[in-house]
Amino acid sequence: MNKNGNASIFGLAVVGLLLVSCSSPKIGLMASNDTKEKYHAAEINEYMESLADEDSPGFSYLISKDGRVIAKGSVGFADVENKKSNDTGTIFKAASITKQFTAVSILLLVEQGKLGLYDKLETFFPELPNAKTISIRNLLDHTSGMWEQEKDEDFPFPIETEVPSSVHLSYIQKNKPYFEPGEKWHYCSNGYFVLGLIVEKIAGVSLETYMNNEIFKPLGMRNSGLHGSSTNYANSAIGYGVSEGKPYKEKDSNMTTYNGAAALYSTVEDLFIWNEALHGGKLLSEKSYKEMISPHIFKNGFVPFVGYGLGLGIEDLAGHSTIGHPGRVYGFHSDILRIPDDNINYIFLSNVNINQLKVKGRVAEKVIEILYKP
């Protein structure tokens, strides 16, 4: 679940002041015509429109430069059966993009002095394997070695049904770790599931409520949240697969089971607000942000296939350094990136299985090629 293709936050009074005083970027602000021409906005829109048929499921996208929109739009239906089109306000399951929100939640607690990055897992879940040696940081940067289900059969419950956290934890408990903490890198959604539970233990409220109070409401992300007991929203996309050229409704995964790892729902407009706040210094201290975007360095010479900080991947795409995270779940795939050298955001949310649009590979890579073409 949520393997993210071949890849897949960062004193209390100060944090509160930053959140309250932070003004959200205005979605309607467009880049100048010169900027749009420089970054080939028309070609980007044309390329995006070529990726799906109008009568099929599709996606929404938004690309910005210096807080102003270069290109945005939507393709295909959010609801094929009822002919309801996607738009930039359509709500999608964002899957593993959730992880950066859980990482920020942890880092806010660290800044408030309620938690330390090197605190051990045994403080919260002593029954889990290697709890005495796994740190909070190990969970954040996927170096914990914690067991991760690789296929549905490893976690044999109907995907549409919520699995209680106690049952989820029992599966982690009975499976041996892959390696000692810090020895290697292995993408682990279970680590972020556990991190979400740690936030709940410290904050005394559900992760859903914590993020709503500390992130979504202060930033004005009105169409975002975690799938949970109070989830109630309209304008949401249905997830699809495609077989023999025809769409079918995919399994409706119960995202509450994965909580801090994958339960986020959002829109491209809300994720634009998020990326501007996160990378614009409006959420975290400079120290915390630097921790978040710094890839783990292995002293034993191990080299992972992707650089990974705290809830964020750091990788080169089309010759440009990016910071972000893709995601996928049945019927949906997503991507959010920042090109820090030019303050460019790329946000993509789709309601069809990965690799079932009219493109081979990652859409982001082709878009970046267009952005920087001569």
N, C-alpha and C positions, 0 to 999 in steps of 0.2 A: 504494500500500500504506500502510495506517495513516494516513489523512488526518484521522482524528479528527473526523468530521462536518464542521461548518462552522467549528470553532474554529481538535480532536484530542483530591550535592545540597549542596542547599545543604549548638606543639611536640608531636610524636608521642606523648610520654608522656601529655600531657593528653588527647588524643583517645582513646588506649587506656583511660585511667582512666574517661572518660565512658562508653565502651561497656561496660566490665566492670561498672561500678557501676550501670548503668541497669537498673531493674527493670521488666519488661514488665507492662502492665496485664492484669488478669485478665478473660478474656472473659465469665465467668459473672456478673460484677457488674452487676446491673440498676439502672437509675435508680429513684428512689422513685416510688410511685404518683402523687404530686402532680406530679412532673416529667413522667411519662408522660402524665398527663392534660393538663398545660399544653401539651405539644407534640403532642397528638392522636395518640398511638401507635396506638390501635385503628383510627383512620381511615386511618393510613398502611398498616397491615397489610391492611386491607380493600381499599385502592386497589391495593396490590402484587398481591394475589391475583386481582384483576380483569384483570391484564395478559396472562395466558397461561392456556391450558387445562391441566388436570392431566395429560393424556396427550400433551402437546407438550413440546418443549424449553423451557427457561425461564431462571431466574436465581436468584441468592442476593443478599441485601442485609443491611446492618447500618447503623444510625443511632445515634449516641451523643452524649451531652452530658456534658462534664466527666469524660470517661473511663468513664462508665457507660452501658450500652446502653438506649436508648429503645425501639427496635424492631429486630427481626431476623427473618429467615425465608428460605424458599426456595419456589420455585414450579416445577412441571414436572419433566421428566426430564433427568438428566445423560446417560442412555443410553436413547433411546426404544425401540430394538429389544429391549433386555433389561429394560425397565421399571424402571430404576434411577433413583430420585428424586434431584434436587439436594438438598443440605443445606448448612449454613453451613461445613462442612469440605470441600465439593467444590472441587477444583482446576480453575481456568479459565486459559486463555490471557488474559493481561492486556494484551497489545499495547502501546500507547504509554505506558501507565502506567510502563513500563520507564524512560522518559527521566528521571524524577526520581531513580531509583536510580543511573543513570549519572552524573547531575549531582552527586549526593552523593559518588559515588566520586571524581570529579574534585576536588571541594572538599576532601575528606579529604586528597588528595595535595597540594593547595595549602596546607592548614594544616600539613602535615608538611614544607613547604619543598621539595618535590620537583618542583613545577610552579608556574607563574604564570598567572593568568587572561589576561594579555596576551602570553604566549609565542606565537610564531608557528607556524603549521602546518608551515612549512618545516623546523623542527627534527625533525619526525617523518616527514612525507611530502612531501619537496621536489618530487616529481614531479606533485603535484596542482595544478590551476589556481589561481592567486592565492595559492599557499602562502606567499609572502613577506609578504602583507598580511592574510591571515585569521588572527585570533587565536583562542585557546581560547574566549574569551568570545563571539566571533561565532558559533562553532559551538553554544554552549550556548543562546544566545537567538535563534537562527534569523536572524541578520543577516549570515551569511557570503556569501550569494548562490550557494552551491554548488548544482550541478545536482541535481535530484531527479526520479526517474521518476514520471510522472503516471499511467501506465497500464501494464498487464502487458507490453504489446508493447515498451515502452521498455527492458525488462530481460528479454529473451526466453529465460527458462529455466523449466523445469517448477517451479511454485510449491512442489511437494511435495519437491523435491530441494535439498539444501544446496548453495549456491554458494560456492566457496572465496573467502576474503577478497581474495586477489590478483585474482581475476576481477571481483569487485564493485568493487574499487578501479580497475580498468582502465576500467570504464564511467564512473566519475566523472571519470577523467583525460581521457577523449576527448571529453567533453561540455563545452561552454562554460558558464561561470557566468552567472547571470541578471543580476547587478549587482555593483558594487564593494562590498567589505565595509563594513557600517554604513550603506549608502545606503538600504536598504529592509528589509522583513521578509518572509520567505517560509518557511513551514513546511518543514523539511528533515530527514527521517529519516536521510538519508545522513550528515548532520553528526553525528548521534548514533552511527551505525555507526562513523564515524571516531574519535569520542571514546572508544568502547569499546576500539578498537585502541590508542589512546594510553595508556589505563589499563594495558593488557597490556604495552606496551613499558616503562613506568616500573616497574610492580610485578613484572614477570618471571613472571607466572602468567596463566592465562586469566581473562577477565572473570568467568566463571562461578565460578571458585575465589576470586577476589578478593572478590566480593560475598558469597559464602558465609562466608568468614573474617571479613570486616570488618562485615557488615551482618546477614545472616540468622541465623547462629549466635549472635552476641552478643545480638541482640534476642529470640531464641527463636522466630523465624519458621520453624517446623519443616516447613511445607508450601509453602515458596516456594523459587524458584531460577530459573536461566536454563536454557532448553532447550539442551543441549549433550551432550558425549560421556558424561557421568556421570549424565544425567537418568534417573531411575528412580523413578516414583511411582505409587501406586494412587489410587483414588477421583477420577479425573480425568473431566471432562465431555467429551463428543464435541460438535464444532461442527456446527450445522445451518443450513440455509436452509429457507424455506417456499415451496412452489409450489402454487397452487390449493388452499390450505388444508391441504396435507399436508407434513410435514417430510421433508427428504432430507439425507443426509450431505454437508456441504460439503467443498471441497478441504482436505486436511490440510496446511496451510502449514508448511514447514520453517522454524521461527523462528530457527534458528541462523544463517541467512543474514543476518538483521537485527540479531542480537546486541544491542548496546547501545541500539538504537532500539526493539526490540519483543519481545525474547525472554523476558520475565518470565512465569512461571506462579505463581499464588498463590490464596489463599482470602480471603473477606471477613474472617475472623477474624484472619488474618495481616496484612492491610492495615490493620485497626484498630490493631494493635500498631505498625505502621509510622507511621501518621499521628499517633498519640499521641507517639511518640518524636521524629519530625521536627519537629512544631509545638510540642512541649513542651520543646524545648531540650536533648534528650538525645543528639543526633547531631552537631550542629555548633556552632561558636562563634556567639555573637550576631552577629558581623560577617558570617560566611559565610551565616547564615540570612537576614539582611537583604538581602544581595546576591541570594539565591535568589528572594526574594519581591518584588523591586523590578522593575517593568516597565522595559524598555529605553526610554529617552527619545531621540527623534530630533531632532538639532539642525537638520536641514534642513526640518522641518515635516511630514515624512511621518507619517501616522497609520495604524497597523495596525488590523485589525478586532478584535483581542483583545490585551489587555496580556499580555506574556510576560516572565518573569524568566529563571531558569536551570532549565529542566526543568519549570516550573510556569506555568500560565496564571492570570492575575488578572482576574476578570470579575465583572460584576453579573448575578445570577440571581434573578428574582422579587423584585427590590428589595434584595437582600442581597449584600454583597461576599464573594466566594469565592476560594479558592486551590486549584488542583488540576489535573486532567488527565483527559480522556476517552481512549478507545482503541478501535480496531476492527481486525479481521482477518477473513478468511473464517470464518464460523461463530461468531464471538464479537464482543461489544462490551462496553465496561466504562466505569466512571467512578469517580473518587475525588475528594472535595472536602472542604475545611475551611472552615467559616464562623468566621473568627477572632474576631469580636466576641462569640460565645457558646460557643466551644470545641466546636462541633458537627462531627462527622464524618459524611459520607455516602459509603457504599461500595456499589458495584453491579457485579456480574459476571454476564454472560449468555452462554449457549451457543447463541445464534441470531443471525443477521445483524441489523445495525442496521435500524431501521424495520420490523421484522417481528413486534414485539409489538403488543398491542392499544392502542397509544397513538401519537399524532402528536407529534413533537418529543422533547425530552430529558426522560427520566423525572425527573431531578434537579430540574428546574424545578417540576414539579407537586408533588413531595415537599416542597420548600422552601415552596411556597405553603401546603401543609397544616400544616407545622410552625409557621408564623407567623400562621395565621388567627386572627381575634379569638375 
